[in-house]
């Protein structure tokens, strides 16, 4: 395991740089590094040549030698000149926050589309930084598939700008093809008329755990529900690939649930751009579920980062519900009026559901039924309750309404199948010729 030294700078700009530095440590750990030492400095403005002051550079060099540091990581994006100057002065691989996040994404990407998106983002970030990044790249393994998981860093040392630009053009063509395939799949899902719900939120807030919990309780097919689960782990960016699953909660209307990539503070702009097509699921959803780690003292800042990132992606006007997850882990002293309550009992003291939010624990499956009801309540504007008498000659209509609506009662009468059903407005209009009565 590589030994890392973290460098953070407090610019007195109102940002909680301590929280950002702690998060940088978690990112390093997610990249299989051991944080051995940390250096901090308060500045009015960053040093143009070294980002930190020249005296602090010497302190970093001494600590790096004392602790036998393998890599030095800065909690911000560095300019090409800063990387080059630090590399020469410290004689150690230099990474900045953006490079570290890109490295994690490269390691975690699984689908072809995710791998292509990450490689595009990394190459775009590398182009102006080729000289300064040479030593840093020599320690990066990259991702599997087209990025060649072993030795990708060494290979990139041999690439010049012309080759990188040629590779970028090729990747963009491949991404366009993959994007067309994804668009075809999305149109197929739209044809079902099923409502679409997308999970968004800060990384490690519990989106994947929530999706798996939904599949456990309301999976459309109990037999292969386990196979449809995604990886859940207490780690930043445990999953990157967008996953869509059908959720069929009994007496409630079925819907498609999408798990999207998590966001983070100072997420590299190139990475946001690269994942535009993947995040189309959020843009076209009927409802967004923003999953929030309520046990994190910085949860408000996480909400702000998520909302800002969604705005950059052009996700506007989509109704949103706030899911305050991990509420069972909140310390009583952290909430006003709850001091003195036993640890682990906070969730029982909170109102489970408010107008646009819910306090819950996806891991403990607390609040799941209330969430289903809240989702249906938000979707209810587009539904109709009615009774239809469908002739036996139109069995396809019966099958369709059973799959896409909520059938409360079925009676087999002499002249057809009578369904008491709750269905989408569009389906109501299409099958209204079979309408018998409305409640």
C-alpha positions, -999 to 999 in steps of 0.1 A, spaced: 0 0 0 14 34 -10 21 60 17 5 94 10 11 129 23 -19 153 21 -15 190 15 -44 214 23 -46 252 20 -70 274 39 -77 304 17 -102 320 42 -129 319 14 -157 306 36 -151 270 26 -147 244 53 -112 233 42 -108 209 72 -138 189 60 -125 190 24 -91 177 37 -108 149 56 -127 139 24 -94 140 5 -81 114 30 -111 92 24 -105 95 -14 -69 84 -9 -80 54 12 -105 46 -16 -75 45 -39 -57 20 -16 -34 45 -1 -24 50 35 -25 86 47 8 89 67 11 127 71 -8 159 65 5 195 59 -17 225 62 -12 262 54 -33 294 56 -28 318 27 -45 349 13 -39 335 -22 -22 305 -37 15 307 -47 15 309 -85 46 287 -89 41 261 -61 5 266 -49 19 266 -13 47 289 0 83 281 -7 90 275 30 61 251 32 75 233 1 107 226 21 86 213 50 67 189 27 100 177 13 114 170 48 83 151 59 82 131 27 117 120 33 112 113 70 81 92 64 93 76 32 62 90 13 53 75 -21 29 102 -33 20 138 -24 -17 148 -29 -29 184 -30 -65 192 -20 -72 213 -51 -65 214 -88 -30 224 -97 -19 242 -128 6 225 -152 33 249 -141 26 241 -104 28 204 -110 60 207 -129 77 229 -103 65 208 -74 77 177 -92 112 191 -97 115 205 -61 100 175 -42 112 146 -65 80 127 -57 48 119 -77 24 148 -73 -14 143 -75 -41 169 -71 -77 162 -60 -90 160 -96 -63 135 -106 -71 114 -76 -109 113 -83 -102 104 -119 -79 76 -108 -107 62 -86 -132 64 -114 -108 46 -137 -104 18 -111 -141 14 -105 -156 17 -140 -172 -16 -151 -193 -10 -182 -178 -1 -215 -196 33 -214 -182 42 -180 -147 31 -190 -149 53 -222 -163 83 -202 -135 81 -176 -107 78 -202 -121 108 -220 -121 128 -188 -86 117 -179 -71 125 -213 -88 159 -214 -73 167 -179 -39 153 -189 -34 172 -222 -23 205 -207 -4 188 -178 17 162 -197 51 173 -185 41 177 -148 21 145 -147 48 122 -160 60 109 -127 25 108 -112 13 87 -142 40 61 -137 22 50 -105 -13 49 -119 -28 16 -131 -57 30 -150 -88 9 -156 -95 -24 -173 -107 -29 -209 -97 -2 -234 -76 15 -207 -54 -15 -200 -54 -20 -163 -17 -29 -159 9 -4 -170 -14 22 -184 6 49 -167 39 39 -182 23 37 -217 9 73 -213 44 86 -207 53 77 -243 22 95 -258 26 129 -272 -2 155 -276 -9 144 -311 -14 108 -301 -36 118 -272 -58 140 -293 -62 112 -318 -72 88 -290 -97 114 -278 -113 116 -312 -116 78 -313 -131 76 -278 -157 103 -286 -168 83 -317 -171 52 -296 -190 71 -269 -214 84 -295 -222 49 -306 -227 37 -270 -248 68 -264 -271 59 -293 -275 24 -279 -284 39 -244 -309 62 -261 -325 33 -278 -328 15 -245 -342 46 -229 -369 50 -256 -379 14 -251 -384 20 -214 -404 51 -222 -427 31 -244 -438 10 -213 -454 42 -199 -439 33 -165 -430 62 -142 -392 68 -139 -376 76 -106 -339 84 -103 -316 83 -72 -292 112 -70 -270 125 -42 -235 128 -27 -212 98 -29 -216 72 -1 -250 86 10 -266 51 5 -281 52 -30 -270 16 -38 -281 3 -4 -316 19 -11 -318 3 -45 -309 -31 -31 -334 -26 -3 -361 -18 -28 -352 -50 -48 -354 -71 -16 -388 -58 -7 -404 -49 -40 -384 -65 -67 -404 -73 -98 -389 -108 -99 -381 -123 -65 -362 -152 -82 -334 -132 -97 -336 -101 -74 -303 -110 -59 -286 -110 -93 -300 -76 -100 -285 -60 -70 -256 -36 -72 -225 -34 -50 -229 -16 -18 -199 -6 4 -191 21 29 -167 38 5 -166 69 -18 -176 60 -53 -182 23 -47 -204 22 -78 -202 43 -110 -225 27 -135 -261 38 -139 -284 9 -131 -322 7 -139 -344 -17 -121 -382 -23 -121 -398 -19 -87 -433 -34 -82 -445 -27 -47 -477 -48 -45 -508 -26 -42 -488 5 -53 -479 14 -89 -447 -1 -104 -419 22 -115 -384 21 -129 -357 31 -104 -323 44 -116 -292 45 -95 -268 72 -108 -232 81 -101 -226 100 -69 -214 136 -67 -186 151 -46 -171 185 -37 -148 198 -64 -158 171 -89 -136 176 -120 -155 195 -146 -143 171 -173 -158 142 -154 -192 160 -151 -191 166 -188 -181 130 -196 -210 116 -176 -236 138 -193 -252 109 -213 -252 85 -183 -270 112 -162 -298 115 -188 -317 92 -165 -319 120 -139 -328 146 -165 -358 126 -178 -370 112 -145 -405 119 -132 -392 123 -97 -357 126 -83 -349 111 -49 -319 129 -34 -303 105 -9 -286 124 20 -263 110 46 -281 126 76 -255 113 100 -228 134 83 -224 168 100 -218 184 66 -250 170 50 -263 205 42 -232 212 22 -236 179 4 -272 188 -6 -259 221 -19 -231 204 -40 -257 179 -54 -281 207 -64 -254 227 -80 -241 197 -100 -276 189 -111 -281 225 -122 -248 223 -142 -262 192 -159 -294 210 -169 -316 190 -145 -342 216 -138 -379 214 -130 -379 177 -120 -398 172 -86 -375 161 -59 -379 143 -26 -352 145 1 -343 111 17 -325 117 50 -308 84 51 -288 69 80 -310 88 105 -305 59 129 -268 68 131 -273 104 141 -260 114 176 -288 129 197 -266 159 206 -263 168 169 -300 178 167 -317 206 186 -342 193 212 -331 157 211 -302 159 236 -306 132 262 -322 107 239 -305 73 239 -281 67 210 -298 48 182 -332 61 191 -331 94 171 -350 80 141 -379 71 164 -380 107 176 -382 122 141 -413 126 119 -408 98 93 -425 118 65 -429 155 58 -442 171 27 -411 165 5 -388 145 27 -385 114 47 -362 103 76 -351 67 71 -325 40 72 -321 21 40 -297 -4 56 -322 -13 84 -351 -11 59 -368 16 81 -391 40 62 -392 20 30 -430 16 30 -435 53 38 -411 61 9 -432 41 -15 -463 59 -4 -446 93 -8 -434 84 -43 -469 73 -53 -484 105 -38 -460 126 -59 -469 106 -90 -506 105 -84 -514 136 -105 -510 115 -136 -532 86 -126 -569 76 -129 -590 52 -108 -616 35 -129 -635 3 -136 -632 -13 -170 -650 -42 -186 -627 -57 -212 -641 -84 -236 -624 -117 -236 -613 -111 -272 -588 -84 -260 -566 -104 -236 -537 -81 -245 -554 -51 -228 -560 -72 -196 -523 -82 -196 -512 -46 -202 -532 -31 -174 -521 -58 -150 -485 -51 -157 -486 -13 -160 -514 -4 -136 -525 -13 -101 -554 -37 -103 -574 -37 -71 -601 -62 -81 -606 -87 -110 -640 -103 -118 -646 -127 -147 -681 -119 -159 -702 -133 -188 -693 -106 -212 -657 -100 -202 -631 -93 -175 -640 -65 -151 -610 -46 -136 -610 -21 -109 -577 -4 -118 -555 26 -112 -536 35 -143 -518 63 -161 -538 90 -177 -525 80 -211 -536 44 -206 -570 56 -193 -575 76 -225 -564 47 -247 -587 21 -231 -616 44 -222 -638 26 -247 -639 -2 -221 -648 22 -193 -677 10 -171 -677 34 -143 -655 58 -123 -655 58 -85 
